[in-house]
């Protein structure tokens, strides 16, 4: 376990020296529209509508 920790620390230090920084990949948010141009309903809204009926 300690050996893995040391290897991780060395890899992170080497990356910093090279100028790399650990960045989380950007998440793309899909904007979906239906054919009639309206946004799709969320699950909670559909469930609330079903419960109301």
C-alpha positions in Angstrom: 0.0 0.0 0.0 2.8 2.4 0.9 4.6 1.5 -2.4 1.5 2.4 -4.4 1.2 5.7 -2.5 4.8 6.6 -3.2 4.4 5.8 -6.9 1.3 8.0 -7.1 3.1 10.9 -5.4 6.1 10.6 -7.7 3.9 10.4 -10.8 1.9 13.5 -9.7 5.2 15.4 -9.0 6.6 14.4 -12.4 3.4 15.6 -14.1 3.5 19.0 -12.3 7.1 19.4 -13.4 6.1 18.8 -17.0 3.5 21.4 -16.7 0.5 19.1 -16.6 -2.2 19.6 -14.1 -4.9 17.1 -13.1 -8.0 18.5 -14.6 -11.4 16.9 -14.6 -12.8 16.4 -18.1 -15.5 18.7 -19.1 -18.9 17.2 -19.2 -21.0 18.0 -22.2 -24.6 18.5 -21.5 -26.8 17.3 -24.2 -29.6 19.6 -25.2 -32.3 17.4 -26.7 -35.4 18.8 -28.3 -38.3 16.9 -29.7 -39.5 17.2 -33.2 -42.1 19.7 -32.2 -39.5 21.9 -30.7 -40.3 21.4 -27.0 -37.9 20.2 -24.4 -38.5 16.7 -23.1 -40.1 16.4 -19.7 -38.1 15.3 -16.7 -38.8 12.1 -14.9 -40.1 13.8 -11.7 -42.5 15.9 -13.8 -43.9 12.9 -15.6 -44.2 10.9 -12.3 -46.0 13.8 -10.6 -48.4 14.0 -13.6 -49.1 10.3 -13.4 -49.8 10.5 -9.7 -52.1 13.5 -10.1 -54.2 11.6 -12.7 
